[in-house]
């Protein structure tokens, strides 16, 4: 998907996305299609890189973790909803070992 559609993305970033996808698969009760995993991985990578970008430019006296606390909750809620909507209604729950 991303690997095929965006030739300018360097290999280390693809490996980074694959690592995030692996973490997602290990904690998700359902087997998600690869395109869904890739989109979620991109969203997480974007959130993390945005977090660090703001941390670098934030004033010294500002607690960036406090600022992002509410955003983390919103991000988790959005990702949870995205995963729930991506799972077919008739797909049984199963652990990561059931997914392969």
Backbone as CSV, one residue per row, in Angstrom:
resi,resn,N_x,N_y,N_z,CA_x,CA_y,CA_z,C_x,C_y,C_z
1,UNK,0.828,-1.176,0.000,0.000,0.000,0.000,0.881,1.252,0.000
2,UNK,1.333,1.649,1.158,2.164,2.839,1.243,3.471,2.605,0.503
3,UNK,4.003,1.402,0.628,5.256,1.067,-0.025,5.109,1.185,-1.542
4,UNK,3.972,0.793,-2.069,3.735,0.837,-3.503,3.359,2.239,-3.980
5,UNK,2.624,2.972,-3.156,2.080,4.245,-3.588,2.959,5.452,-3.354
6,UNK,3.970,5.339,-2.517,4.805,6.480,-2.178,6.278,6.102,-2.279
7,UNK,6.827,6.097,-3.492,8.209,5.660,-3.667,9.235,6.561,-2.972
8,UNK,8.861,7.764,-2.588,9.795,8.665,-1.930,10.025,8.361,-0.462
9,UNK,9.202,7.517,0.125,9.377,7.189,1.540,10.544,6.226,1.669
10,UNK,11.463,6.560,2.539,12.663,5.754,2.688,12.387,4.470,3.460
11,UNK,13.209,3.475,3.195,13.057,2.151,3.791,12.995,2.182,5.318
12,UNK,13.824,2.967,6.023,13.715,2.971,7.489,12.320,3.367,7.982
13,UNK,11.662,4.282,7.286,10.318,4.677,7.701,9.329,3.545,7.470
14,UNK,9.482,2.800,6.375,8.625,1.637,6.127,8.814,0.621,7.245
15,UNK,10.060,0.381,7.654,10.322,-0.550,8.758,9.688,-0.047,10.054
16,UNK,9.743,1.257,10.277,9.123,1.869,11.455,7.617,1.621,11.448
17,UNK,6.976,1.829,10.299,5.538,1.566,10.185,5.228,0.092,10.423
18,UNK,6.054,-0.796,9.889,5.843,-2.233,10.088,5.976,-2.613,11.557
19,UNK,6.884,-1.964,12.258,7.044,-2.205,13.697,5.786,-1.771,14.450
20,UNK,5.267,-0.608,14.125,4.027,-0.128,14.745,2.883,-1.086,14.429
21,UNK,2.807,-1.550,13.190,1.768,-2.510,12.801,1.874,-3.782,13.632
22,UNK,3.089,-4.255,13.867,3.290,-5.448,14.694,2.801,-5.241,16.115
23,UNK,3.090,-4.066,16.681,2.591,-3.756,18.024,1.064,-3.744,18.040
24,UNK,0.472,-3.142,17.015,-0.992,-3.089,16.934,-1.592,-4.489,16.857
25,UNK,-1.010,-5.337,16.014,-1.518,-6.704,15.875,-1.425,-7.466,17.188
26,UNK,-0.396,-7.180,17.976,-0.210,-7.920,19.227,-1.214,-7.521,20.311
27,UNK,-1.830,-6.350,20.181,-2.765,-5.902,21.217,-4.209,-5.805,20.739
28,UNK,-4.438,-6.090,19.470,-5.783,-6.010,18.913,-6.417,-7.387,18.917
29,UNK,-7.667,-7.462,19.347,-8.357,-8.745,19.443,-8.813,-9.275,18.094
30,UNK,-8.802,-8.463,17.079,-9.329,-8.847,15.773,-8.244,-8.763,14.718
31,UNK,-8.421,-9.548,13.693,-7.510,-9.506,12.535,-7.918,-8.322,11.664
32,UNK,-7.043,-7.343,11.574,-7.326,-6.155,10.767,-6.674,-6.300,9.400
33,UNK,-7.342,-5.843,8.358,-6.735,-5.874,7.023,-5.459,-5.025,6.997
34,UNK,-4.505,-5.424,6.186,-3.225,-4.720,6.106,-3.379,-3.223,5.803
35,UNK,-4.263,-2.820,4.882,-4.407,-1.372,4.638,-4.873,-0.605,5.878
36,UNK,-5.714,-1.228,6.685,-6.181,-0.583,7.919,-5.021,-0.448,8.894
37,UNK,-4.245,-1.520,9.049,-3.078,-1.448,9.931,-2.118,-0.348,9.482
38,UNK,-1.907,-0.230,8.186,-0.972,0.770,7.673,-1.481,2.182,7.948
39,UNK,-2.779,2.405,7.770,-3.336,3.748,8.034,-3.235,4.098,9.509
40,UNK,-3.510,3.128,10.368,-3.401,3.387,11.804,-1.945,3.643,12.177
41,UNK,-1.031,2.863,11.616,0.395,3.064,11.890,0.835,4.459,11.449
42,UNK,0.355,4.904,10.305,0.680,6.261,9.832,0.132,7.319,10.786
43,UNK,-1.071,7.101,11.284,-1.667,8.055,12.225,-0.849,8.118,13.512
44,UNK,-0.435,6.963,14.011,0.366,6.930,15.238,1.719,7.595,15.003
45,UNK,2.357,7.272,13.893,3.654,7.883,13.577,3.515,9.401,13.450
46,UNK,2.439,9.852,12.841,2.202,11.287,12.718,1.995,11.952,14.064
47,UNK,1.264,11.287,14.951,1.036,11.836,16.284,2.353,11.951,17.047
48,UNK,3.153,10.891,17.002,4.426,10.890,17.726,5.375,11.950,17.171
49,UNK,5.487,12.033,15.854,6.393,13.036,15.287,5.883,14.451,15.570
50,UNK,4.576,14.637,15.556,4.014,15.935,15.912,4.277,16.292,17.360
51,UNK,4.162,15.300,18.231,4.437,15.502,19.653,5.865,16.014,19.843
52,UNK,6.813,15.329,19.218,8.204,15.735,19.382,8.501,17.067,18.701
53,UNK,7.833,17.358,17.619,8.014,18.658,16.965,7.581,19.788,17.887
54,UNK,6.426,19.616,18.524,5.957,20.640,19.456,6.834,20.704,20.696
55,UNK,7.344,19.567,21.139,8.210,19.557,22.317,9.483,20.367,22.060
56,UNK,9.980,20.320,20.846,11.206,21.050,20.502,10.960,22.554,20.454
57,UNK,9.811,22.977,19.941,9.568,24.416,19.779,8.825,25.051,20.949
58,UNK,8.354,24.244,21.894,7.604,24.779,23.037,8.526,25.592,23.941
59,UNK,7.969,26.629,24.555,8.764,27.406,25.512,9.261,26.509,26.650
60,UNK,10.412,26.844,27.185,11.029,26.050,28.249,10.113,25.876,29.459
61,UNK,9.321,26.904,29.778,8.488,26.845,30.975,7.161,26.119,30.750
62,UNK,6.878,25.698,29.538,5.619,25.015,29.242,5.805,23.501,29.352
63,UNK,4.900,22.845,30.075,4.953,21.389,30.232,4.237,20.742,29.050
64,UNK,5.008,20.292,28.083,4.430,19.743,26.855,3.634,18.468,27.126
65,UNK,4.045,17.685,28.128,3.295,16.469,28.461,1.893,16.811,28.947
66,UNK,1.784,17.887,29.715,0.469,18.317,30.195,-0.407,18.785,29.038
67,UNK,0.200,19.512,28.117,-0.537,20.008,26.953,-1.064,18.842,26.116
68,UNK,-0.260,17.803,25.958,-0.643,16.683,25.106,-1.475,15.620,25.818
69,UNK,-1.681,15.730,27.118,-2.442,14.714,27.850,-3.847,14.547,27.282
70,UNK,-4.532,15.640,27.013,-5.884,15.535,26.466,-5.853,15.025,25.026
71,UNK,-4.820,15.369,24.291,-4.699,14.886,22.913,-4.454,13.385,22.863
72,UNK,-3.700,12.866,23.813,-3.459,11.419,23.845,-4.770,10.679,24.022
73,UNK,-5.611,11.160,24.920,-6.913,10.529,25.132,-7.769,10.563,23.878
74,UNK,-7.767,11.697,23.201,-8.535,11.817,21.961,-7.972,10.907,20.881
75,UNK,-6.655,10.791,20.816,-6.023,9.921,19.817,-6.390,8.463,20.071
76,UNK,-6.314,8.036,21.306,-6.665,6.648,21.638,-8.133,6.386,21.332
77,UNK,-9.002,7.315,21.692,-10.433,7.144,21.408,-10.684,7.063,19.903
78,UNK,-10.012,7.908,19.136,-10.184,7.887,17.678,-9.666,6.597,17.068
79,UNK,-8.507,6.134,17.525,-7.956,4.879,17.007,-8.841,3.695,17.366
80,UNK,-9.378,3.701,18.581,-10.277,2.628,19.005,-11.506,2.587,18.113
81,UNK,-12.070,3.741,17.851,-13.254,3.797,16.984,-12.916,3.354,15.560
82,UNK,-11.780,3.789,15.067,-11.355,3.413,13.718,-11.206,1.894,13.608
83,UNK,-10.599,1.276,14.614,-10.433,-0.184,14.615,-11.782,-0.872,14.687
84,UNK,-12.662,-0.399,15.571,-13.985,-1.016,15.704,-14.770,-0.933,14.405
85,UNK,-14.671,0.183,13.705,-15.397,0.336,12.446,-14.779,-0.492,11.323
86,UNK,-13.503,-0.824,11.450,-12.819,-1.602,10.418,-13.082,-3.096,10.540
87,UNK,-13.525,-3.537,11.717,-13.742,-4.963,11.955,-15.144,-5.345,11.499
88,UNK,-15.262,-6.362,10.650,-16.596,-6.826,10.253,-17.388,-7.298,11.473
89,UNK,-18.691,-7.073,11.441,-19.532,-7.428,12.586,-19.504,-8.914,12.905
90,UNK,-19.332,-9.768,11.909,-19.395,-11.209,12.147,-18.033,-11.838,12.414
91,UNK,-16.981,-11.043,12.553,-15.661,-11.613,12.800,-15.514,-11.945,14.277
92,UNK,-15.152,-13.192,14.596,-14.991,-13.572,15.998,-13.729,-12.961,16.594
93,UNK,-13.787,-12.741,17.898,-12.615,-12.239,18.605,-11.617,-13.368,18.730
94,UNK,-10.378,-13.006,18.782,-9.323,-13.992,18.956,-8.035,-13.284,19.274
95,UNK,-7.159,-13.956,19.967,-5.875,-13.378,20.305,-4.985,-13.285,19.091
96,UNK,-3.828,-12.675,19.269,-2.907,-12.518,18.152,-2.525,-13.842,17.496
97,UNK,-2.471,-14.926,18.277,-2.102,-16.213,17.693,-3.189,-16.745,16.773
98,UNK,-4.428,-16.314,16.968,-5.535,-16.744,16.121,-5.576,-15.975,14.809
99,UNK,-4.810,-14.894,14.713,-4.902,-14.008,13.565,-4.127,-14.507,12.361
100,UNK,-3.162,-15.339,12.509,-2.287,-15.743,11.404,-2.836,-16.915,10.636
